[in-house]
Amino acid sequence: MQINWLLLTESPSGIPIPTYGQYGGPNWSGGEFVGDDEPGNYTVKPEDPLDALFRRHDKAYDQPDTLLRAKADLRLIKEILKQSPDAVTGEGDLYAGAAVLAMLHQIAVVNGHPELLAKVDLGKIIQGALDRIEDGSITPEPQEVAALTTWLMWTAPASQEDFGMV
């Protein structure tokens, strides 16, 4: 499986991010964009084991309870880190590591349950995410390179603002 560099979705903080498979990425479910309160189409077959984890996670988001959503985020983190890096392509590893880091933000900020993170080894989780990113590699097509470049130009200023760097 490859990252969908040409199919961008928006993170809860407004940063556009690429999707993955049929289920990876905010509001990307069943190979289509859905609204925050719309259920996904779960009849679409996941493209690889990582995509299957994202489908399970999407199903948990079909209800409004932020605690249940935060618990689903934590479950996704644990399942990704248990998964063998050989289960997916290099781009899958890259996306998996980034997803783990995104879920930490999702738990603490978006869903408002940082207390769940007090029960886990954050250092181990972050290192596991970084290891997956390091295992990852990307081999995008020429049109995807252009999309990746555009995406980096969009996100860099937004990230700098988020961290008070400008």
LUMTI-86073 format. One record per residue (C-alpha): residue in three letters; x, y, z. Coordinates in steps of 0.25 Angstrom, whole numbers, padded with zeros to 4 digits, always signed. Last residue first. Layout:
N
ALAXYZ/...
END
This chain:
166
VAL+0027+0132+0055/MET+0032+0120+0063/GLY+0020+0119+0073/PHE+0019+0104+0072/ASP+0005+0105+0064/GLU+0010+0116+0056/GLN+0022+0108+0051/SER+0013+0096+0048/ALA+0004+0105+0040/PRO+0016+0111+0032/ALA+0021+0097+0029/THR+0008+0090+0026/TRP+0005+0097+0013/MET+0019+0097+0007/LEU+0020+0082+0011/TRP+0007+0079+0004/THR+0011+0086-0009/THR+0024+0078-0009/LEU+0016+0065-0006/ALA+0007+0068-0017/ALA+0019+0071-0027/VAL+0025+0058-0022/GLU+0012+0051-0024/GLN+0011+0055-0039/PRO+0025+0049-0041/GLU+0021+0036-0034/PRO+0025+0034-0020/THR+0035+0025-0014/ILE+0034+0027+0001/SER+0042+0020+0012/GLY+0038+0015+0025/ASP+0047+0008+0035/GLU+0051+0022+0041/ILE+0036+0025+0042/ARG+0034+0012+0049/ASP+0045+0015+0059/LEU+0040+0029+0062/ALA+0026+0023+0065/GLY+0033+0013+0075/GLN+0041+0023+0081/ILE+0029+0032+0084/ILE+0021+0020+0090/LYS+0033+0016+0098/GLY+0035+0030+0104/LEU+0020+0031+0106/ASP+0020+0019+0115/VAL+0005+0018+0117/LYS-0005+0021+0129/ALA-0003+0036+0129/LEU-0007+0036+0114/LEU-0021+0033+0118/GLU-0021+0045+0127/PRO-0019+0054+0114/HIS-0034+0052+0111/GLY-0039+0064+0103/ASN-0043+0057+0090/VAL-0036+0067+0081/VAL-0025+0071+0091/ALA-0020+0059+0099/ILE-0025+0047+0091/GLN-0024+0053+0077/HIS-0010+0059+0080/LEU-0005+0045+0084/MET-0013+0039+0072/ALA-0005+0048+0063/LEU+0008+0042+0068/VAL+0003+0028+0065/ALA-0002+0032+0052/ALA+0012+0038+0048/GLY+0018+0025+0051/ALA+0008+0017+0043/TYR+0009+0026+0031/LEU+0024+0024+0030/ASP+0023+0009+0032/GLY+0012+0008+0022/GLU+0021+0016+0012/GLY+0032+0005+0015/THR+0021-0005+0011/VAL+0013-0013+0021/ALA+0013-0025+0030/ASP+0028-0025+0030/PRO+0028-0014+0041/SER+0022-0024+0050/GLN+0009-0019+0057/LYS+0010-0018+0072/LEU+0013-0003+0071/ILE+0001-0001+0061/GLU-0008-0009+0071/LYS-0004+0000+0083/ILE-0006+0013+0076/LEU-0020+0008+0071/ARG-0024+0004+0085/LEU-0020+0018+0090/ASP-0028+0025+0079/ALA-0040+0015+0082/LYS-0039+0020+0097/ALA-0039+0034+0092/ARG-0052+0031+0084/LEU-0058+0024+0096/LEU-0055+0036+0104/THR-0060+0046+0094/ASP-0074+0040+0093/PRO-0080+0044+0080/GLN-0081+0030+0073/ASP-0077+0026+0059/TYR-0062+0028+0063/ALA-0061+0014+0068/LYS-0064+0009+0054/ASP-0052+0018+0049/HIS-0042+0011+0058/ARG-0046-0003+0053/ARG-0044+0003+0039/PHE-0031+0009+0042/LEU-0026-0005+0048/ALA-0030-0011+0035/ASP-0022-0001+0027/LEU-0010-0005+0035/PRO-0012-0019+0031/ASP-0013-0016+0016/GLU-0023-0011+0006/PRO-0035-0011+0015/LYS-0048-0017+0008/VAL-0059-0007+0006/THR-0072-0012+0013/TYR-0068-0002+0025/ASN-0075+0010+0018/GLY-0072+0021+0028/PRO-0082+0027+0038/GLU-0085+0042+0036/ASP-0083+0051+0048/ASP-0070+0058+0045/GLY-0073+0057+0030/VAL-0068+0047+0020/PHE-0058+0046+0010/GLU-0057+0034+0002/GLY-0049+0021+0001/GLY-0057+0014+0012/SER-0054+0024+0022/TRP-0046+0037+0021/ASN-0051+0047+0031/PRO-0037+0048+0038/GLY-0027+0039+0031/GLY-0025+0024+0028/TYR-0038+0017+0024/GLN-0037+0012+0009/GLY-0022+0012+0007/TYR-0015+0024+0014/THR-0019+0039+0013/PRO-0010+0051+0011/ILE-0010+0062+0022/PRO-0016+0076+0021/ILE-0014+0084+0034/GLY-0027+0089+0040/SER-0024+0086+0055/PRO-0034+0074+0054/SER-0026+0069+0042/GLU-0031+0072+0028/THR-0031+0062+0017/LEU-0022+0060+0005/LEU-0024+0051-0007/LEU-0012+0053-0016/TRP-0002+0047-0007/ASN-0010+0035-0005/ILE+0001+0027+0003/GLN+0004+0014-0003/MET+0000+0000+0000/
END
